[in-house]
C-alpha cells in the first residue's frame, strides 16, 4: 500500500474487487480522527494504536473469536 497525495490505492488488495468504492481511499485529517492523531507516528506507535482499535472493536462487538489480521475482520 502506498500513500500518494493523501490517497491510498487498494486495487491489488484481496477482496476489494467486490467493493469498487474501496479501490481508492482518501485519507483526510478533517474526516478521519485516527489518521489525524497518528499521521506522523512511527511504525511502532502506529502498531500499538491499531492494536488498541482492534481491542476496542472486540470489546464493543463482544466477539468470542480473536481478530489478528485484516482478513479476520473481513
Chimera marker file (.cmm) of the C-alpha trace (Angstrom):
<marker_set name="trace">
<marker id="1" x="0.000" y="0.000" z="0.000" r="1" g="1" b="0" radius="0.5"/>
<marker id="2" x="1.240" y="3.423" z="-0.834" r="1" g="1" b="0" radius="0.5"/>
<marker id="3" x="0.147" y="6.913" z="0.090" r="1" g="1" b="0" radius="0.5"/>
<marker id="4" x="0.134" y="9.412" z="-2.772" r="1" g="1" b="0" radius="0.5"/>
<marker id="5" x="-1.484" y="12.835" z="-2.384" r="1" g="1" b="0" radius="0.5"/>
<marker id="6" x="-3.483" y="11.581" z="0.658" r="1" g="1" b="0" radius="0.5"/>
<marker id="7" x="-4.905" y="8.706" z="-1.410" r="1" g="1" b="0" radius="0.5"/>
<marker id="8" x="-4.360" y="5.005" z="-0.807" r="1" g="1" b="0" radius="0.5"/>
<marker id="9" x="-4.745" y="2.667" z="-3.758" r="1" g="1" b="0" radius="0.5"/>
<marker id="10" x="-6.259" y="-0.671" z="-2.720" r="1" g="1" b="0" radius="0.5"/>
<marker id="11" x="-6.676" y="-2.117" z="-6.220" r="1" g="1" b="0" radius="0.5"/>
<marker id="12" x="-4.356" y="-5.065" z="-5.537" r="1" g="1" b="0" radius="0.5"/>
<marker id="13" x="-5.692" y="-5.738" z="-2.018" r="1" g="1" b="0" radius="0.5"/>
<marker id="14" x="-7.558" y="-9.044" z="-1.587" r="1" g="1" b="0" radius="0.5"/>
<marker id="15" x="-11.354" y="-8.775" z="-1.565" r="1" g="1" b="0" radius="0.5"/>
<marker id="16" x="-11.537" y="-5.249" z="-2.960" r="1" g="1" b="0" radius="0.5"/>
<marker id="17" x="-12.808" y="-6.332" z="-6.395" r="1" g="1" b="0" radius="0.5"/>
<marker id="18" x="-16.218" y="-6.937" z="-4.797" r="1" g="1" b="0" radius="0.5"/>
<marker id="19" x="-16.292" y="-3.371" z="-3.423" r="1" g="1" b="0" radius="0.5"/>
<marker id="20" x="-15.380" y="-0.897" z="-6.196" r="1" g="1" b="0" radius="0.5"/>
<marker id="21" x="-15.857" y="2.123" z="-3.911" r="1" g="1" b="0" radius="0.5"/>
<marker id="22" x="-12.791" y="0.991" z="-1.935" r="1" g="1" b="0" radius="0.5"/>
<marker id="23" x="-10.352" y="0.833" z="-4.854" r="1" g="1" b="0" radius="0.5"/>
<marker id="24" x="-9.002" y="4.222" z="-3.831" r="1" g="1" b="0" radius="0.5"/>
<marker id="25" x="-9.480" y="5.687" z="-0.357" r="1" g="1" b="0" radius="0.5"/>
<marker id="26" x="-8.831" y="9.321" z="0.535" r="1" g="1" b="0" radius="0.5"/>
<marker id="27" x="-7.251" y="9.933" z="3.943" r="1" g="1" b="0" radius="0.5"/>
<marker id="28" x="-8.139" y="13.316" z="5.360" r="1" g="1" b="0" radius="0.5"/>
<marker id="29" x="-7.324" y="14.720" z="8.790" r="1" g="1" b="0" radius="0.5"/>
<marker id="30" x="-10.644" y="16.559" z="8.748" r="1" g="1" b="0" radius="0.5"/>
<marker id="31" x="-12.659" y="13.353" z="8.288" r="1" g="1" b="0" radius="0.5"/>
<marker id="32" x="-10.538" y="10.672" z="9.968" r="1" g="1" b="0" radius="0.5"/>
<marker id="33" x="-9.593" y="11.287" z="13.585" r="1" g="1" b="0" radius="0.5"/>
<marker id="34" x="-7.335" y="8.203" z="13.729" r="1" g="1" b="0" radius="0.5"/>
<marker id="35" x="-5.350" y="9.456" z="10.729" r="1" g="1" b="0" radius="0.5"/>
<marker id="36" x="-5.199" y="12.954" z="12.225" r="1" g="1" b="0" radius="0.5"/>
<marker id="37" x="-3.842" y="11.630" z="15.523" r="1" g="1" b="0" radius="0.5"/>
<marker id="38" x="-1.312" y="9.219" z="14.021" r="1" g="1" b="0" radius="0.5"/>
<marker id="39" x="-0.238" y="10.585" z="10.627" r="1" g="1" b="0" radius="0.5"/>
<marker id="40" x="3.228" y="11.447" z="11.941" r="1" g="1" b="0" radius="0.5"/>
<marker id="41" x="3.611" y="8.418" z="14.225" r="1" g="1" b="0" radius="0.5"/>
<marker id="42" x="6.429" y="5.940" z="13.767" r="1" g="1" b="0" radius="0.5"/>
<marker id="43" x="5.666" y="2.338" z="12.821" r="1" g="1" b="0" radius="0.5"/>
<marker id="44" x="5.796" y="1.041" z="16.401" r="1" g="1" b="0" radius="0.5"/>
<marker id="45" x="3.434" y="3.691" z="17.779" r="1" g="1" b="0" radius="0.5"/>
<marker id="46" x="1.077" y="3.145" z="14.850" r="1" g="1" b="0" radius="0.5"/>
<marker id="47" x="1.029" y="-0.600" z="15.504" r="1" g="1" b="0" radius="0.5"/>
<marker id="48" x="0.141" y="-0.028" z="19.156" r="1" g="1" b="0" radius="0.5"/>
<marker id="49" x="-2.651" y="2.361" z="18.148" r="1" g="1" b="0" radius="0.5"/>
<marker id="50" x="-4.101" y="-0.119" z="15.628" r="1" g="1" b="0" radius="0.5"/>
<marker id="51" x="-3.969" y="-2.879" z="18.241" r="1" g="1" b="0" radius="0.5"/>
<marker id="52" x="-5.863" y="-0.601" z="20.594" r="1" g="1" b="0" radius="0.5"/>
<marker id="53" x="-8.553" y="-0.020" z="17.980" r="1" g="1" b="0" radius="0.5"/>
<marker id="54" x="-8.886" y="-3.748" z="17.402" r="1" g="1" b="0" radius="0.5"/>
<marker id="55" x="-9.176" y="-4.393" z="21.136" r="1" g="1" b="0" radius="0.5"/>
<marker id="56" x="-11.899" y="-1.723" z="21.422" r="1" g="1" b="0" radius="0.5"/>
<marker id="57" x="-13.742" y="-3.219" z="18.463" r="1" g="1" b="0" radius="0.5"/>
<marker id="58" x="-13.600" y="-6.682" z="20.014" r="1" g="1" b="0" radius="0.5"/>
<marker id="59" x="-14.975" y="-5.372" z="23.294" r="1" g="1" b="0" radius="0.5"/>
<marker id="60" x="-17.801" y="-3.473" z="21.584" r="1" g="1" b="0" radius="0.5"/>
<marker id="61" x="-18.748" y="-6.345" z="19.309" r="1" g="1" b="0" radius="0.5"/>
<marker id="62" x="-18.418" y="-8.809" z="22.204" r="1" g="1" b="0" radius="0.5"/>
<marker id="63" x="-16.861" y="-11.325" z="19.897" r="1" g="1" b="0" radius="0.5"/>
<marker id="64" x="-15.569" y="-14.603" z="21.249" r="1" g="1" b="0" radius="0.5"/>
<marker id="65" x="-13.002" y="-15.057" z="18.497" r="1" g="1" b="0" radius="0.5"/>
<marker id="66" x="-9.729" y="-13.209" z="18.304" r="1" g="1" b="0" radius="0.5"/>
<marker id="67" x="-9.062" y="-10.765" z="15.469" r="1" g="1" b="0" radius="0.5"/>
<marker id="68" x="-5.427" y="-10.989" z="14.458" r="1" g="1" b="0" radius="0.5"/>
<marker id="69" x="-5.443" y="-9.550" z="10.921" r="1" g="1" b="0" radius="0.5"/>
<marker id="70" x="-7.397" y="-7.531" z="8.369" r="1" g="1" b="0" radius="0.5"/>
<marker id="71" x="-8.600" y="-10.773" z="6.790" r="1" g="1" b="0" radius="0.5"/>
<marker id="72" x="-10.146" y="-11.808" z="10.118" r="1" g="1" b="0" radius="0.5"/>
<marker id="73" x="-12.086" y="-8.538" z="10.226" r="1" g="1" b="0" radius="0.5"/>
<marker id="74" x="-13.434" y="-9.030" z="6.697" r="1" g="1" b="0" radius="0.5"/>
<link id1="1" id2="2" r="1" g="1" b="0" radius="0.2"/>
<link id1="2" id2="3" r="1" g="1" b="0" radius="0.2"/>
<link id1="3" id2="4" r="1" g="1" b="0" radius="0.2"/>
<link id1="4" id2="5" r="1" g="1" b="0" radius="0.2"/>
<link id1="5" id2="6" r="1" g="1" b="0" radius="0.2"/>
<link id1="6" id2="7" r="1" g="1" b="0" radius="0.2"/>
<link id1="7" id2="8" r="1" g="1" b="0" radius="0.2"/>
<link id1="8" id2="9" r="1" g="1" b="0" radius="0.2"/>
<link id1="9" id2="10" r="1" g="1" b="0" radius="0.2"/>
<link id1="10" id2="11" r="1" g="1" b="0" radius="0.2"/>
<link id1="11" id2="12" r="1" g="1" b="0" radius="0.2"/>
<link id1="12" id2="13" r="1" g="1" b="0" radius="0.2"/>
<link id1="13" id2="14" r="1" g="1" b="0" radius="0.2"/>
<link id1="14" id2="15" r="1" g="1" b="0" radius="0.2"/>
<link id1="15" id2="16" r="1" g="1" b="0" radius="0.2"/>
<link id1="16" id2="17" r="1" g="1" b="0" radius="0.2"/>
<link id1="17" id2="18" r="1" g="1" b="0" radius="0.2"/>
<link id1="18" id2="19" r="1" g="1" b="0" radius="0.2"/>
<link id1="19" id2="20" r="1" g="1" b="0" radius="0.2"/>
<link id1="20" id2="21" r="1" g="1" b="0" radius="0.2"/>
<link id1="21" id2="22" r="1" g="1" b="0" radius="0.2"/>
<link id1="22" id2="23" r="1" g="1" b="0" radius="0.2"/>
<link id1="23" id2="24" r="1" g="1" b="0" radius="0.2"/>
<link id1="24" id2="25" r="1" g="1" b="0" radius="0.2"/>
<link id1="25" id2="26" r="1" g="1" b="0" radius="0.2"/>
<link id1="26" id2="27" r="1" g="1" b="0" radius="0.2"/>
<link id1="27" id2="28" r="1" g="1" b="0" radius="0.2"/>
<link id1="28" id2="29" r="1" g="1" b="0" radius="0.2"/>
<link id1="29" id2="30" r="1" g="1" b="0" radius="0.2"/>
<link id1="30" id2="31" r="1" g="1" b="0" radius="0.2"/>
<link id1="31" id2="32" r="1" g="1" b="0" radius="0.2"/>
<link id1="32" id2="33" r="1" g="1" b="0" radius="0.2"/>
<link id1="33" id2="34" r="1" g="1" b="0" radius="0.2"/>
<link id1="34" id2="35" r="1" g="1" b="0" radius="0.2"/>
<link id1="35" id2="36" r="1" g="1" b="0" radius="0.2"/>
<link id1="36" id2="37" r="1" g="1" b="0" radius="0.2"/>
<link id1="37" id2="38" r="1" g="1" b="0" radius="0.2"/>
<link id1="38" id2="39" r="1" g="1" b="0" radius="0.2"/>
<link id1="39" id2="40" r="1" g="1" b="0" radius="0.2"/>
<link id1="40" id2="41" r="1" g="1" b="0" radius="0.2"/>
<link id1="41" id2="42" r="1" g="1" b="0" radius="0.2"/>
<link id1="42" id2="43" r="1" g="1" b="0" radius="0.2"/>
<link id1="43" id2="44" r="1" g="1" b="0" radius="0.2"/>
<link id1="44" id2="45" r="1" g="1" b="0" radius="0.2"/>
<link id1="45" id2="46" r="1" g="1" b="0" radius="0.2"/>
<link id1="46" id2="47" r="1" g="1" b="0" radius="0.2"/>
<link id1="47" id2="48" r="1" g="1" b="0" radius="0.2"/>
<link id1="48" id2="49" r="1" g="1" b="0" radius="0.2"/>
<link id1="49" id2="50" r="1" g="1" b="0" radius="0.2"/>
<link id1="50" id2="51" r="1" g="1" b="0" radius="0.2"/>
<link id1="51" id2="52" r="1" g="1" b="0" radius="0.2"/>
<link id1="52" id2="53" r="1" g="1" b="0" radius="0.2"/>
<link id1="53" id2="54" r="1" g="1" b="0" radius="0.2"/>
<link id1="54" id2="55" r="1" g="1" b="0" radius="0.2"/>
<link id1="55" id2="56" r="1" g="1" b="0" radius="0.2"/>
<link id1="56" id2="57" r="1" g="1" b="0" radius="0.2"/>
<link id1="57" id2="58" r="1" g="1" b="0" radius="0.2"/>
<link id1="58" id2="59" r="1" g="1" b="0" radius="0.2"/>
<link id1="59" id2="60" r="1" g="1" b="0" radius="0.2"/>
<link id1="60" id2="61" r="1" g="1" b="0" radius="0.2"/>
<link id1="61" id2="62" r="1" g="1" b="0" radius="0.2"/>
<link id1="62" id2="63" r="1" g="1" b="0" radius="0.2"/>
<link id1="63" id2="64" r="1" g="1" b="0" radius="0.2"/>
<link id1="64" id2="65" r="1" g="1" b="0" radius="0.2"/>
<link id1="65" id2="66" r="1" g="1" b="0" radius="0.2"/>
<link id1="66" id2="67" r="1" g="1" b="0" radius="0.2"/>
<link id1="67" id2="68" r="1" g="1" b="0" radius="0.2"/>
<link id1="68" id2="69" r="1" g="1" b="0" radius="0.2"/>
<link id1="69" id2="70" r="1" g="1" b="0" radius="0.2"/>
<link id1="70" id2="71" r="1" g="1" b="0" radius="0.2"/>
<link id1="71" id2="72" r="1" g="1" b="0" radius="0.2"/>
<link id1="72" id2="73" r="1" g="1" b="0" radius="0.2"/>
<link id1="73" id2="74" r="1" g="1" b="0" radius="0.2"/>
</marker_set>
